[in-house]
Amino acid sequence: MRYYVAVDIGGTEAKLGIIDSRGKIHSKMSVAVSFDQYETPIIDTVIKGVEQLIEIQGVKRNYSGIAVSAAGQIDVTLGKVIGTNGHIKNYEGTNIKQRLEEKFGIPVTVINDANAMVLGECWKGSAKSFTHVLGVTIGTGVGGGVVIDGHLLQGHRGIAGEIGHFPINYDGTLCSCGNIGCFETVASMNALIERVKKLQVFPMPFNGRDIFNHLVVDEIANEVDQWIADMSAGLVGLIHIFNPQIVVIGGGVSYQKTHFLDPLRNKVLEKVMPCFGEQLVIEAATCGNDAGMLGALYHFISQMDSKGRDQ
Ligand SMILES: [Zn+2]
């Protein structure tokens, strides 16, 4: 059995785990990365975290590599952060692969976090038996990944699948990427919060869960309906382009079956051309917070060691 260290770097914390080649997670922990507003570079925090994780194992193991999933646009060949849409200080330009390989002396791969989520779902989650998969993560932004014929669509520099940033509303609002009316500006949880803010029914601040807990208020329910309709329009376009067997929806809101996933599925199936909708599955992601680490490892093994993955 081979053992790996998996790391999932997000904007507020990094998750770290020891995972074997079957995808079994033996231990995990998380470290805050934004504790001093990123004055400490994220990569330094991650290196310390990996040292701690290995130390608390108390077992001398040879790790076969470090598999990293990371926020931002990642050049997968270099293992480097080449773009971010947010404002994370001391992060863009970080050569994650080089830093970790220098420190730990074992191979490292790096992949974008939304792409990793999709691969995690393909390996251990709701997309397990599918080879054509569209993954969409609804959070503060919208992330995604596309798997075609069992392979992640990576594009020229490994940064394909930024489905949050295709403009869907030319007259819409400014996106974090600098464009107007990206899918993210209508379909993210932030977009829903902005809609509900205008109703002035909640004291600030409130979050997505507060919204879904107050659907008895008609105005709120209407905003949620409209948000789902806008989201479905973008998904219909993506389904027409990629012809997936399954659309996997990740993010906290995907657990809302009756008030989110079911109506979203209905709206998408109403609008797609019939031949795209036949047998199309639209399901919530099931790996939860582990999807990024699992997907990072799936990617590592696919890249480095095609015999290493046991299942
Ligand atoms: Zn954008």
Residues whose N, C-alpha, C, O or C-beta is under 5 A from the ligand:
A	BS01	ZN	G164 H165 C175 S176 C177 N179 C182
